[in-house]
């Protein structure tokens, strides 16, 4: 987290809080200056707390901490993915939890992970309403999801990471197939 920053001025110097009679004491002035050096990063962080808690403005080293708060895995290796992609993942975490397990939620998670690659998602289930008894049920017996991603170069995509993401996003009882299709320019 935050540590001492050489030369960082304190927004609230402790010597300003002393009565006038103590301002001439050299030892006390040096002692309080040392405390100001230690407290300056803390005071500035507290003064800027709203900006630290907003993923759009938070320092990059805070993003991983914020991601832990909203229970989201940052896309790709945290250090390797672009900061804007990590910020978008943290910013959309609550909405992502709300749509988790749905086609829309999976499509959004894949969009964030791939940086916008178009995804076509089909599922085997369905619903039907009928007044006729014995109407056949739609879909297949085994729940299955097919994900087709159109990417510029399928060989450069981290397939294992995508499969891990899909496994985390779909219902536990459903299986899936991932197809990486060449095409599209990014």
C-alpha positions as CSV (number, residue, x, y, z in Angstrom):
1,X,0.0,0.0,0.0
2,X,1.2,3.5,0.6
3,X,4.6,4.2,2.2
4,X,6.8,7.1,2.8
5,X,7.4,9.4,-0.2
6,X,10.5,11.5,0.1
7,X,9.8,15.2,0.1
8,X,6.0,14.8,0.2
9,X,4.7,17.8,2.1
10,X,2.2,17.2,4.9
11,X,-1.2,18.8,4.2
12,X,-1.6,19.5,8.0
13,X,1.9,20.1,9.5
14,X,1.9,19.2,13.2
15,X,4.0,22.3,14.1
16,X,1.1,24.5,13.0
17,X,-0.9,23.0,15.9
18,X,1.6,24.0,18.6
19,X,1.1,27.0,20.8
20,X,3.5,29.9,20.0
21,X,5.6,29.2,23.1
22,X,6.9,25.9,21.7
23,X,7.7,27.1,18.1
24,X,11.2,28.1,19.1
25,X,12.3,24.7,20.4
26,X,14.6,23.2,17.8
27,X,14.3,19.6,19.0
28,X,10.5,19.7,19.0
29,X,10.4,21.2,15.4
30,X,12.7,18.4,14.1
31,X,10.7,15.7,15.9
32,X,7.4,17.0,14.5
33,X,8.9,17.3,11.0
34,X,9.9,13.6,11.2
35,X,6.3,12.7,12.2
36,X,5.0,14.9,9.3
37,X,7.2,12.9,6.9
38,X,5.6,9.6,8.2
39,X,2.1,10.9,8.3
40,X,2.0,12.8,5.0
41,X,1.2,9.7,2.8
42,X,-1.5,8.6,5.2
43,X,-3.1,12.0,5.5
44,X,-3.1,12.5,1.7
45,X,-4.6,9.1,1.2
46,X,-7.4,9.8,3.6
47,X,-8.0,13.2,2.1
48,X,-8.3,11.6,-1.4
49,X,-10.2,8.5,-0.2
50,X,-13.1,8.9,-2.6
51,X,-10.7,9.0,-5.6
52,X,-8.9,5.9,-4.2
53,X,-12.2,4.0,-4.0
54,X,-13.4,4.9,-7.5
55,X,-11.9,2.4,-10.1
56,X,-11.9,5.1,-12.7
57,X,-9.4,7.2,-10.7
58,X,-7.8,4.8,-8.2
59,X,-4.0,4.4,-8.4
60,X,-3.0,1.3,-10.3
61,X,-1.7,-0.5,-7.2
62,X,-5.1,0.0,-5.6
63,X,-7.0,-1.7,-8.4
64,X,-6.1,-5.2,-7.2
65,X,-7.2,-4.3,-3.7
66,X,-10.5,-2.9,-5.0
67,X,-11.0,-6.0,-7.1
68,X,-10.8,-8.1,-3.9
69,X,-13.5,-5.9,-2.3
70,X,-15.9,-6.6,-5.1
71,X,-14.8,-10.3,-5.6
72,X,-13.7,-10.1,-9.2
73,X,-10.7,-11.7,-10.8
74,X,-8.8,-9.1,-12.9
75,X,-8.6,-10.0,-16.6
76,X,-5.4,-11.8,-17.6
77,X,-2.3,-11.5,-15.5
78,X,-2.9,-8.3,-13.5
79,X,0.5,-6.8,-14.5
80,X,0.2,-7.8,-18.2
81,X,-3.3,-6.6,-18.9
82,X,-3.8,-2.9,-19.8
83,X,-4.9,-0.7,-16.9
84,X,-8.1,0.4,-18.6
85,X,-9.1,-3.3,-19.0
86,X,-8.6,-3.9,-15.3
87,X,-10.5,-0.7,-14.4
88,X,-13.4,-1.8,-16.5
89,X,-13.5,-5.2,-14.8
90,X,-13.6,-3.6,-11.3
91,X,-16.1,-1.0,-12.4
92,X,-18.5,-3.6,-13.9
93,X,-18.1,-6.2,-11.1
94,X,-21.4,-5.6,-9.3
95,X,-23.4,-5.7,-12.6
96,X,-21.4,-8.8,-13.5
97,X,-22.4,-10.6,-10.3
98,X,-26.0,-9.7,-11.0
99,X,-25.9,-11.3,-14.5
100,X,-23.6,-14.2,-13.6
101,X,-24.8,-17.5,-15.0
102,X,-26.7,-15.8,-17.9
103,X,-25.8,-15.5,-21.5
104,X,-25.5,-11.7,-21.1
105,X,-23.2,-12.1,-18.1
106,X,-21.0,-14.6,-20.0
107,X,-20.8,-12.4,-23.1
108,X,-19.8,-9.4,-21.0
109,X,-17.1,-11.4,-19.1
110,X,-15.7,-12.6,-22.4
111,X,-15.8,-9.1,-23.8
112,X,-13.8,-7.8,-20.9
113,X,-11.3,-10.6,-21.0
114,X,-10.6,-10.4,-24.8
115,X,-10.8,-6.7,-25.1
116,X,-14.0,-6.7,-27.2
117,X,-13.9,-9.9,-29.4
118,X,-17.4,-10.7,-30.7
119,X,-18.9,-13.7,-29.0
120,X,-21.7,-15.9,-30.3
121,X,-23.3,-17.9,-27.4
122,X,-25.9,-20.6,-27.9
123,X,-27.4,-22.8,-25.2
124,X,-29.2,-26.1,-25.4
125,X,-32.1,-25.2,-23.1
126,X,-35.3,-23.3,-23.6
127,X,-38.9,-22.8,-22.3
128,X,-42.2,-23.4,-23.8
129,X,-45.8,-22.7,-22.8
130,X,-48.6,-24.9,-24.1
131,X,-52.2,-25.7,-23.3
132,X,-51.8,-29.2,-24.8
133,X,-50.7,-31.9,-22.4
134,X,-47.6,-33.8,-23.4
135,X,-46.0,-31.0,-25.4
136,X,-42.4,-31.9,-26.1
137,X,-39.8,-30.0,-24.0
138,X,-37.5,-27.7,-26.0
139,X,-33.7,-28.0,-26.0
140,X,-31.6,-31.1,-25.3
141,X,-31.5,-33.4,-22.2
142,X,-27.9,-32.4,-21.3
143,X,-27.4,-28.7,-20.6
144,X,-24.7,-27.4,-23.1
145,X,-23.3,-24.1,-24.0
146,X,-21.4,-23.3,-27.2
147,X,-19.2,-20.2,-27.3
148,X,-17.8,-19.0,-30.6
149,X,-15.3,-16.1,-30.4
150,X,-14.1,-14.3,-33.4
151,X,-10.5,-13.2,-32.8
152,X,-7.7,-11.9,-35.2
153,X,-5.3,-14.8,-34.4
154,X,-6.7,-17.8,-32.5
155,X,-3.1,-19.1,-31.8
156,X,-2.4,-16.0,-29.7
157,X,-5.4,-16.3,-27.4
158,X,-4.9,-17.8,-24.0
159,X,-7.4,-20.7,-24.4
160,X,-6.9,-22.0,-20.9
161,X,-7.8,-18.6,-19.4
162,X,-11.0,-18.4,-21.5
163,X,-12.0,-21.9,-20.5
164,X,-11.4,-21.1,-16.8
165,X,-13.5,-17.9,-17.2
166,X,-16.4,-19.8,-19.0
167,X,-16.3,-22.5,-16.3
168,X,-16.6,-19.8,-13.6
169,X,-19.5,-18.0,-15.4
170,X,-21.8,-20.8,-16.5
171,X,-24.0,-22.9,-14.2
172,X,-22.1,-25.8,-12.6
173,X,-24.2,-28.5,-14.2
174,X,-23.7,-27.3,-17.8
175,X,-20.9,-28.3,-20.1
176,X,-19.5,-26.1,-22.8
177,X,-17.6,-26.0,-26.1
178,X,-15.2,-23.1,-27.0
179,X,-14.6,-22.4,-30.6
180,X,-12.0,-19.7,-31.6
181,X,-12.7,-18.4,-35.1
182,X,-10.2,-16.4,-37.1
183,X,-11.3,-13.0,-38.4
184,X,-12.0,-9.5,-37.4
185,X,-9.4,-6.8,-36.9
186,X,-8.7,-5.1,-33.6
